[in-house]
Amino acid sequence: MDASSKALQRFEDALKYWNLSLDEVQRERFIRLTKLMLEWNEKINLTTITDPNLIAVEHYLDSVAPLAFKLISEDMAVIDVGTGAGFPGLPLAILCPKTIFTLVDATRKKVKYLQSVFFELGLTNVEVVWGRAEDLAKRKEFREGFDVAVARAFGAIDLVWECTLPFVKIGGISIAYKGPKVDEELAIGERTAPLVGGKLEFVHKFILPTSDFQRTLVVARKLSVTPPQFPRSPGIPEKRPLRSLTTSGFSEVQKGGNG
């Protein structure tokens, strides 16, 4: 058994803990995805993780974690904001062929890679869009047009809310992928979500099966229309985060990464 097959077996073993499984087409797609990502990674910076075994857990398994908590289901429209190398969007799209995914990224090279991938994998439920979330969320065809927004390795929680909740329909959710050190951000997330029409609803803490990686999914529910001034112009949400618009004196938390 080669490295890719062993990695896929570990992925499948882990999925069983969440009562998830792969069919033959999905297996082939994940094997092909790993190959394509590593080939493209030699030309553009997609990931620092190049061991297929770690890719299977830290990228694929982590990406599909919302399925373990039934946060994404069939016939939904999902937007992946700042998808980068296609995480979490691509693994979710492979496992959820009846769900429509829109992958958004501001780097043209990564968008070109993603377009090549979904074509070569034969995915018919994926659209890739180039652009900044702050700009795209102002466009009529995107604003409040999705059931779920996801963001992984995107930044601090209030940045996630500002750049994802404007895309979400009332009643839908935004999912922020975070690591174990998320507690210091939760107060900020709870306080700032209402500024963009949301409310912090769930915090799912868990360990990725077959590993010791601690992860967290922070979920905000969209309760009302996002005020038209949000999201602010590109760059502003990072420079003047939503927490600065409150009066409660939140301490700064480190931006970037998964927490």
Phi, psi and omega per residue, in radians:
M1 nan 2.168 -3.114
D2 -1.365 3.072 -3.050
A3 -1.066 -0.717 -3.115
S4 -1.139 -0.705 3.134
S5 -1.178 -0.699 3.098
K6 -1.119 -0.715 3.131
A7 -1.122 -0.740 3.124
L8 -1.114 -0.674 3.112
Q9 -1.101 -0.707 3.105
R10 -1.127 -0.711 3.105
F11 -1.044 -0.819 -3.136
E12 -1.135 -0.702 3.104
D13 -1.065 -0.703 3.137
A14 -1.189 -0.700 3.139
L15 -1.041 -0.539 -3.132
K16 -1.058 -0.538 3.113
Y17 -1.100 -0.453 -3.138
W18 -1.800 0.216 -3.116
N19 1.021 0.678 3.089
L20 -2.067 2.694 3.137
S21 -2.628 2.922 3.139
L22 -2.000 2.505 2.944
D23 -1.619 3.134 -3.032
E24 -1.125 -0.677 3.113
V25 -1.096 -0.759 3.137
Q26 -1.145 -0.682 3.083
R27 -1.017 -0.846 -3.123
E28 -1.104 -0.635 3.137
R29 -1.169 -0.704 3.123
F30 -1.189 -0.695 3.082
I31 -1.082 -0.775 -3.140
R32 -1.170 -0.664 3.123
L33 -1.054 -0.784 3.122
T34 -1.045 -0.777 -3.130
K35 -1.091 -0.808 -3.121
L36 -1.131 -0.746 -3.118
M37 -1.095 -0.749 -3.128
L38 -1.214 -0.593 3.074
E39 -1.148 -0.838 3.138
W40 -1.201 -0.495 -3.114
N41 -1.119 -0.345 3.081
E42 -1.336 -0.286 -3.127
K43 -1.848 -0.668 3.116
I44 -2.327 2.724 -3.073
N45 -1.401 1.780 3.132
L46 -1.842 -0.735 -3.077
T47 -2.733 2.590 3.028
T48 -1.589 -0.134 3.140
I49 -1.656 1.958 -3.077
T50 -2.078 -0.059 3.057
D51 -1.393 2.060 -3.118
P52 -0.917 -0.598 -3.141
N53 -1.130 -0.727 3.116
L54 -1.310 -0.597 3.071
I55 -1.022 -0.750 -3.104
A56 -1.059 -0.630 -3.103
V57 -1.609 -0.960 -2.992
E58 -1.303 -0.433 3.087
H59 -1.819 -1.030 -3.016
Y60 -1.225 -0.937 -3.093
L61 -1.115 -0.760 3.106
D62 -1.037 -0.734 -3.093
S63 -1.071 -0.684 -3.030
V64 -1.580 0.119 -3.116
A65 -0.946 -0.615 3.117
P66 -1.001 -0.438 3.130
L67 -1.195 -0.503 3.110
A68 -1.148 -0.477 -3.117
F69 -1.843 0.204 3.091
K70 0.967 0.722 3.124
L71 -1.539 -0.316 3.125
I72 -2.258 2.349 -3.124
S73 -2.422 3.130 -3.109
E74 -1.075 2.688 3.044
D75 1.144 0.287 3.027
M76 -1.608 2.811 2.970
A77 -1.931 2.139 -3.041
V78 -2.131 2.352 3.057
I79 -1.997 2.294 3.109
D80 -1.835 1.892 -3.033
V81 -1.618 2.160 -3.087
G82 1.219 0.854 -2.990
T83 -1.173 -0.417 3.107
G84 1.102 -2.033 3.131
A85 -1.438 0.153 3.104
G86 1.812 0.359 -3.127
F87 -2.019 2.263 0.182
P88 -1.596 -0.019 -2.936
G89 -1.008 -0.828 -3.058
L90 -1.141 -0.871 3.093
P91 -1.037 -0.664 3.095
L92 -1.118 -0.724 -3.127
A93 -1.138 -0.638 3.113
I94 -1.147 -0.728 -3.107
L95 -1.387 -0.331 -3.072
C96 -2.185 1.253 -3.042
P97 -1.147 -0.285 3.134
K98 -1.722 0.140 3.087
T99 -1.896 2.420 -3.106
I100 -1.631 2.241 -3.100
F101 -2.071 2.335 3.014
T102 -1.995 2.059 -3.112
L103 -1.784 2.169 -3.062
V104 -2.032 2.299 3.020
D105 -2.633 2.646 -3.080
A106 -1.649 -0.053 -3.131
T107 -1.754 2.044 -3.052
R108 -1.042 -0.701 -3.115
K109 -1.080 -0.688 3.124
K110 -1.222 -0.635 3.086
V111 -1.118 -0.723 3.096
K112 -1.067 -0.751 3.094
Y113 -1.048 -0.831 -3.096
L114 -1.112 -0.682 3.102
Q115 -1.103 -0.684 3.100
S116 -1.143 -0.708 -3.101
V117 -1.134 -0.888 -3.050
F118 -1.204 -0.438 3.038
F119 -1.225 -0.826 -3.095
E120 -1.208 -0.509 3.116
L121 -1.461 -0.186 -3.133
G122 1.258 0.512 3.129
L123 -1.399 2.185 -3.133
T124 -1.828 0.014 -3.091
N125 -1.939 0.386 -3.079
V126 -2.226 2.358 2.969
E127 -2.167 2.413 3.115
V128 -1.976 2.291 -3.078
V129 -2.210 2.284 3.065
W130 -1.580 2.330 3.073
G131 2.692 2.905 3.052
R132 -1.449 2.439 3.138
A133 -1.009 -0.665 -3.106
E134 -1.073 -0.567 3.126
D135 -1.458 -0.805 -3.074
L136 -1.105 -0.615 -3.107
A137 -1.186 -0.213 3.089
K138 -1.528 -0.259 -3.076
R139 -1.427 2.418 -3.029
K140 -1.004 -0.673 -3.062
E141 -1.259 -0.254 3.141
F142 -1.907 -0.549 -2.989
R143 -1.170 2.195 3.114
E144 0.881 0.753 -3.113
G145 -1.987 0.113 -3.042
F146 -2.176 2.583 3.088
D147 -1.353 -0.588 -3.077
V148 -2.460 2.429 2.939
A149 -2.064 2.439 3.098
V150 -2.201 2.594 3.098
A151 -2.581 2.177 -3.107
R152 -2.185 2.349 -3.105
A153 0.957 0.723 -3.032
F154 -1.719 -0.652 -3.119
G155 2.594 -2.892 -3.117
A156 -1.098 2.742 -2.977
I157 -1.068 -0.645 -3.132
D158 -1.274 -0.487 3.018
L159 -1.160 -0.724 3.097
V160 -1.047 -0.841 -3.116
W161 -1.052 -0.797 -3.076
E162 -1.140 -0.579 -3.069
C163 -1.672 -0.065 3.114
T164 -2.065 -0.760 -3.048
L165 -1.062 -0.537 3.060
P166 -1.072 -0.384 3.111
F167 -1.418 -0.291 -2.926
V168 -1.629 2.409 3.050
K169 -1.164 2.698 3.003
I170 -1.063 2.261 -3.075
G171 1.720 -0.284 3.117
G172 -1.465 -3.031 -3.076
I173 -2.372 2.730 2.940
S174 -2.009 2.366 -3.116
I175 -2.038 2.080 3.071
A176 -1.766 2.102 3.090
Y177 -1.442 2.185 -3.109
K178 -2.374 2.924 3.097
G179 -1.635 -2.794 -3.071
P180 -1.315 -0.451 -3.065
K181 -1.618 1.078 -3.046
V182 -1.838 -0.254 -3.003
D183 -0.999 -0.660 -3.110
E184 -1.176 -0.337 3.132
E185 -1.572 -0.316 -2.996
L186 -1.134 -0.672 3.105
A187 -1.092 -0.692 3.097
I188 -1.149 -0.759 3.141
G189 -1.085 -0.694 3.138
E190 -1.171 -0.667 -3.076
R191 -1.352 -0.574 -3.006
T192 -1.630 -0.423 -3.131
A193 -0.946 -0.719 -3.141
P194 -1.080 -0.412 3.133
L195 -1.099 -0.468 -3.115
V196 -2.038 0.410 3.012
G197 1.602 0.178 -3.055
G198 -2.039 3.103 3.052
K199 -2.565 2.249 3.076
L200 -1.099 2.144 -2.993
E201 -1.995 -0.793 -3.094
F202 -2.364 2.626 2.968
V203 -2.283 1.940 -3.130
H204 -1.807 1.970 3.083
K205 -1.847 2.375 -3.060
F206 -2.813 2.937 3.034
I207 -1.937 2.304 3.113
L208 -1.073 2.210 -3.114
P209 -0.950 2.536 -3.124
T210 1.164 0.280 3.138
S211 -2.516 -3.103 3.023
D212 -2.043 0.364 -3.134
F213 -1.388 2.079 3.121
Q214 -1.562 2.256 -3.087
R215 -2.296 2.853 3.119
T216 -2.492 2.387 2.963
L217 -1.950 2.106 3.106
V218 -1.838 2.165 -3.000
V219 -2.032 2.229 3.044
A220 -1.994 2.369 3.102
R221 -1.647 2.381 3.091
K222 -1.457 2.036 -3.062
L223 -1.874 -0.412 -3.094
S224 -2.632 2.888 -3.128
V225 -1.074 2.370 3.086
T226 -1.208 2.252 3.097
P227 -0.936 2.507 -3.012
P228 -1.077 -0.354 -3.139
Q229 -1.324 -0.129 -3.141
F230 -1.962 2.525 -0.105
P231 -1.237 2.702 3.093
R232 -1.298 3.073 -3.062
S233 -1.039 2.663 -3.134
P234 -0.883 2.311 3.130
G235 1.684 -0.531 -3.101
I236 -1.184 -0.756 3.135
P237 -1.006 -0.563 3.087
E238 -1.324 -0.730 -3.080
K239 -1.301 -0.644 3.134
R240 -2.260 1.358 -3.058
P241 -1.065 2.793 -3.095
L242 -0.923 -0.581 -3.107
R243 -1.058 -0.463 3.137
S244 -1.277 -0.235 3.116
L245 -1.563 -0.086 3.088
T246 -1.677 2.996 -3.085
T247 -2.018 0.267 -3.024
S248 -1.637 -0.019 3.042
G249 1.185 0.761 3.106
F250 -1.099 2.495 3.040
S251 -1.303 2.652 3.122
E252 -1.197 2.473 3.010
V253 -2.070 2.680 -3.103
Q254 -1.146 2.297 -3.141
K255 -1.533 2.808 3.011
G256 1.555 2.833 3.078
G257 1.216 -2.892 -3.088
N258 -1.806 0.354 3.133
G259 1.680 nan nan
